Amino acid sequence: METERLTLRPITASDVDDLRALHADPEVMRFLDPAPVENYLGASFHAAHEKATGRFVGWFEFKGTGEVELGYRLHREFWGLGYATEGGKALIERGFTSGGVERVVATTMFVNAGSRRVMEKCGLRHVRTFHVDFPDPLPGAEYGEVEYALTKAEWQRAQGERHVAGGIS
């Protein structure tokens, strides 16, 4: 799958070194619990590479069937460039147009403002704030977790509004 600036493909064993390097950055993992790299292998996780340079940008998760979970993790050097939004929107569009997806959900820590902004730019709306009793909570866990979501009907309505606003009807 390609976007304007990214190539997305399922993560394979050949991506393990790139994943380990990404997960070794404490700033990237600041709001996340580490999981074994092998957990990211398979069709639900997509390696993202910059089309212009071929560099590994990070990964995107799009896991589930009717309701899918959107996730992303990018190298710091790619933060603030719109790549997370670009990849997320592309997966959402494909899911709603040809993947049988009815609802997309995403969660993060309340204090992870950057990730929340990406969710909003992808069209997801805040659904709830909730608290999880973690055995070894990360700093900021006391503020809770947030869930964002977007239904297919909401996405279709926004696409129609965008076309009308852009002069396309």
C-alpha positions in Angstrom: 0.0 0.0 0.0 1.3 3.5 -0.8 0.4 6.9 0.3 1.8 10.2 -1.0 5.1 9.8 1.0 5.0 6.3 2.5 5.0 2.6 1.5 3.2 0.3 4.0 3.6 -3.4 3.9 3.1 -6.2 6.4 6.0 -6.6 8.9 8.2 -9.6 8.3 11.1 -11.2 10.1 13.4 -9.0 8.0 12.1 -6.0 9.9 13.1 -7.2 13.4 16.3 -5.1 13.6 14.4 -2.0 12.6 11.8 -2.7 15.2 14.3 -3.3 17.9 16.0 0.0 17.1 12.7 1.8 17.2 11.7 0.3 20.5 15.1 1.0 22.0 14.4 4.8 22.0 13.2 5.8 25.4 11.3 8.8 24.0 9.4 6.6 21.5 8.5 4.2 24.3 7.7 6.9 26.9 4.0 6.2 27.0 4.2 2.5 26.0 5.0 -0.8 27.7 7.5 -2.9 25.7 6.4 -6.1 24.1 8.5 -8.7 22.4 9.3 -7.7 18.8 7.9 -11.0 17.5 4.4 -9.7 18.6 4.6 -7.3 15.7 5.0 -9.9 12.9 2.0 -10.5 10.7 -0.6 -8.9 8.6 -2.0 -6.6 11.4 1.2 -4.6 11.6 2.6 -2.6 8.7 6.2 -1.5 8.3 6.3 2.1 7.0 9.1 3.3 4.8 9.7 6.7 3.4 9.1 6.5 -0.4 11.8 9.1 -1.3 14.6 7.6 0.8 13.5 4.0 1.6 14.2 4.7 5.3 12.2 2.8 8.0 9.8 5.3 9.5 8.1 3.0 12.0 5.0 0.8 12.0 1.2 1.0 11.9 -1.2 -1.4 13.4 -4.7 -2.1 11.9 -5.9 -5.2 13.8 -9.3 -6.7 13.8 -12.2 -7.4 11.5 -15.4 -5.4 11.8 -13.9 -3.3 14.6 -10.2 -2.6 14.2 -7.6 -1.1 16.4 -5.4 1.7 14.9 -1.9 2.1 16.3 1.4 3.6 15.2 4.9 4.0 16.4 7.4 6.2 14.5 11.1 7.1 14.9 11.5 10.5 16.6 13.1 12.0 13.5 9.7 11.5 11.7 7.5 13.1 14.4 5.7 16.3 13.4 5.9 15.6 9.7 2.4 14.3 9.3 3.5 10.7 8.6 1.4 9.2 11.4 -1.7 11.0 10.2 -1.0 10.1 6.5 -0.5 6.4 7.3 -3.5 6.2 9.7 -5.8 7.9 7.2 -4.8 5.5 4.4 -5.4 2.5 6.5 -8.8 3.8 7.7 -9.8 4.6 4.1 -8.8 1.2 2.9 -10.6 -0.4 5.8 -13.8 1.4 5.3 -13.9 1.2 1.5 -12.7 -2.4 0.9 -11.8 -4.1 4.2 -15.3 -4.6 5.7 -14.4 -2.4 8.7 -17.4 -0.8 10.5 -15.5 1.0 13.4 -11.9 2.0 14.1 -10.7 2.5 17.7 -7.5 3.8 19.1 -6.3 4.2 22.7 -3.4 6.0 24.4 -2.5 7.5 27.7 -4.4 10.8 28.5 -1.1 12.6 28.7 0.1 11.5 25.2 -1.1 14.7 23.5 0.8 14.0 20.3 -0.9 10.7 19.7 -4.3 12.1 20.6 -3.8 14.8 18.0 -3.0 12.2 15.4 -6.2 10.4 16.3 -8.2 13.6 15.9 -6.5 14.4 12.5 -7.5 10.9 11.3 -11.1 11.7 12.1 -11.5 9.8 15.4 -13.4 11.4 18.2 -12.9 11.0 22.0 -15.2 8.4 23.3 -14.1 8.0 26.9 -11.4 8.3 29.5 -10.9 5.3 31.7 -8.4 4.0 34.3 -6.6 0.7 34.3 -4.9 -0.8 37.3 -1.4 -1.5 35.9 1.0 -3.4 38.2 3.9 -1.1 37.3 2.2 2.1 35.9 4.1 4.5 33.7 4.4 8.2 34.7 1.1 9.9 33.8 -1.0 6.8 34.3 -2.9 8.4 37.1 -4.6 10.6 34.5 -6.0 7.5 32.7 -6.3 6.2 29.2 -8.4 7.6 26.4 -10.3 5.8 23.7 -11.0 7.4 20.3 -13.3 6.0 17.6 -14.7 6.5 14.2 -17.5 4.6 12.5 -17.9 3.9 8.9 -21.0 6.1 8.7 -19.2 9.0 10.4 -16.3 8.6 8.0 -18.6 8.5 4.9 -20.4 11.6 6.1 -17.1 13.5 6.5 -16.0 12.4 3.0 -19.2 13.8 1.6 -18.8 17.0 3.5 -15.2 17.3 2.3 -16.3 16.9 -1.3 -19.1 19.4 -1.1 -16.8 22.0 0.6 -14.1 21.4 -2.1 -16.6 22.0 -4.8 -17.0 18.4 -5.8 -20.5 17.1 -5.8 
